[in-house]
Amino acid sequence: MNNLKTPVGIDDMAFYVPNIFLPIEVLAEKRNIEPEKLAKGLGLNKMSFLDVHEDTATMAANALLWLIDKNGINPKDIGRIYLATESALDNSKPTSTYVLKMLSDKLQDKKGFENCDVLDMIFACISGVDALHNCVDWIKVNPSKMAVVITSDFAKYDLESTGEYTQGAGAVAILLKAEPRLLTIGDSWGIASEGVFDFFKPKRSIKKADIINDIIKLISIDNEAKKDIIGKMDSNPEICGMKEQSIEIIRDMPVFEGQYSNKCYQEQIKKAYFNFVENKKSSKEEENYLNVWEQIIFHLPYAFHGKRILTELFFENFKGSDLLKDIETETGLEFINSYLEKSDLEKENILKAISKNSLYENFVKQKIKKSEYASKEIGNMYTSSIFMALMSFLEKSLEYGNDISDKTIGFISYGSGSKSKIFEATINRNWKIPTKNFFLFETLSKRTSIDYDTYEKLHKRELKNSVIPPTKEFYLKHIDEDGIFKGSRHYEFK
């Protein structure tokens, strides 16, 4: 008989990040940005980047293999593998099926994946939390089953864009089960959703005639020949098998507006937080959960984003408290009773003053800092960012000898488009057992630095050979370039 009160949560976690990174000061120098602005202002130290043989599927497969190996999992005991990504490799074939094929080939002697439910989930950076939410509910009615959530992404931005220095890549595999060792997910969730265009990757239409015109500009031909070629484009000739007048493409690089996205993030987490508070009322008196939670785990587009984005929710949550009164006194600004009447610029200045206040900084040190360390070394991981922040917090807590057993932590997630989900989890007493085998910061310390020229060639996909050849890992062997299966991707373990 199923018991819906059975504790369900995260039993273990594994990760994969590329073995190469670009030091942020190298990029800063090329872009004429003060390195301290990126390091101390945003918390950026290193930027993880995909090598030639890596993609969303290989990172996910490598993380999953490590999770299976270190836990001695029999594949037939995994009922679900839900992959969250906004870096999908196909518009129809799920990236999770590539992962399934790689693991099935590697672990063919163990058999068992053929009855596993695999699925891709997409909702910008929050889809990993969506997958977690879905799988936790599934295990509650199937407590003998295990599920794995994988988050895998390559956060790639255009060269010289305002998002370039926040790039990153990596995957996290999460083992979910009843009676977990790491943490138990709570029953209450806060949710806020709306439709906005703060960050998206649309189908983009490019006319074949425009492509031909750009090519003509690169070559030396006489004017009559140019006119002849341009004239033929009026009849929409077939080019490379494409009969449409315009070609639709989806790029890895997003359309985004940073400040607007921050505003959407800030508004949505407020709505989700107070929805969470409302949903908790039935089981518990209303509390200041920002104060109650031992740590607040954020989706981190960059390491210091959490502490920057929290200021308005912090203000509203601590309104009437001695802490906020002390901050008001220290800043010399009168805002507690008049904030709503302030102009947008005045509000912005008030929140900036709060963020720089020593009392707020002390709050951040206690509640957020341990979860920032990994992001500093990797960069943005989109769907994986919030779970890498969790791994960072757990491993740093172990390193510092902090006793966090039975403590409650809060999760503040966000996905552009947009949606926020807020939930909490309780650290279980056996949390140290899986955490000591994360090897997170040890692994990050063994990566190889690349120079700017190598980075730019990787970004433009000009390199044919890997910077560091694959060793004991899944890798992309080739992509079919012709035939009926043109575009199919083939992987091996080496």
Stockholm file with secondary structure:
# STOCKHOLM 1.0

chainA/1-494         MNNLKTPVGIDDMAFYVPNIFLPIEVLAEKRNIEPEKLAKGLGLNKMSFLDVHEDTATMAANALLWLIDKNGINPKDIGRIYLATESALDNSKPTSTYVLKMLSDKLQDKKGFENCDVLDMIFACISGVDALHNCVDWIKVNPSKMAVVITSDFAKYDLESTGEYTQGAGAVAILLKAEPRLLTIGDSWGIASEGVFDFFKPKRSIKKADIINDIIKLISIDNEAKKDIIGKMDSNPEICGMKEQSIEIIRDMPVFEGQYSNKCYQEQIKKAYFNFVENKKSSKEEENYLNVWEQIIFHLPYAFHGKRILTELFFENFKGSDLLKDIETETGLEFINSYLEKSDLEKENILKAISKNSLYENFVKQKIKKSEYASKEIGNMYTSSIFMALMSFLEKSLEYGNDISDKTIGFISYGSGSKSKIFEATINRNWKIPTKNFFLFETLSKRTSIDYDTYEKLHKRELKNSVIPPTKEFYLKHIDEDGIFKGSRHYEFK
#=GR chainA/1-494 SS CCCTTSCEEEEEEEEECCSEEEEHHHHHHHTTCCHHHHHTTTCCCEEECCCTTCCHHHHHHHHHHHHHHHHTCCGGGEEEEEEECSSCSCSSSCHHHHHHHHHHHHTTTTCCGGGCEEEEECSGGGHHHHHHHHHHHHHHHCTTCEEEEEEEEEECCCTTSTTGGGCEEEEEEEEEEESCSSEEEEEEEEEEECCCCSEECCCEEEEHHHHHHHHHHHSCCCHHHHHHHHHHGGGCCCBTTBCSSEEEECCSSCEECHHHHHHHHHHHHHHHHHHHHHHHTTTSCCCCHHHHCSCEEECCSSTTHHHHHTHHHHHHHHTTSHHHHHHHHHHTCCCTTTGGGSCHHHHHHHHHHHHHSHHHHHHHHHHTGGGTHHHHHHCCCGGGHHHHHHHHHHHHHHHTTCCCTTCEEEEEEEETTTEEEEEEEEECTTTHHHHTTCCHHHHHTTCEECCHHHHHHHHTTCCCSCSSCCCSSEEEEEECCSSTTTTCEEEEEC
#=GC SS_cons         CCCTTSCEEEEEEEEECCSEEEEHHHHHHHTTCCHHHHHTTTCCCEEECCCTTCCHHHHHHHHHHHHHHHHTCCGGGEEEEEEECSSCSCSSSCHHHHHHHHHHHHTTTTCCGGGCEEEEECSGGGHHHHHHHHHHHHHHHCTTCEEEEEEEEEECCCTTSTTGGGCEEEEEEEEEEESCSSEEEEEEEEEEECCCCSEECCCEEEEHHHHHHHHHHHSCCCHHHHHHHHHHGGGCCCBTTBCSSEEEECCSSCEECHHHHHHHHHHHHHHHHHHHHHHHTTTSCCCCHHHHCSCEEECCSSTTHHHHHTHHHHHHHHTTSHHHHHHHHHHTCCCTTTGGGSCHHHHHHHHHHHHHSHHHHHHHHHHTGGGTHHHHHHCCCGGGHHHHHHHHHHHHHHHTTCCCTTCEEEEEEEETTTEEEEEEEEECTTTHHHHTTCCHHHHHTTCEECCHHHHHHHHTTCCCSCSSCCCSSEEEEEECCSSTTTTCEEEEEC
//
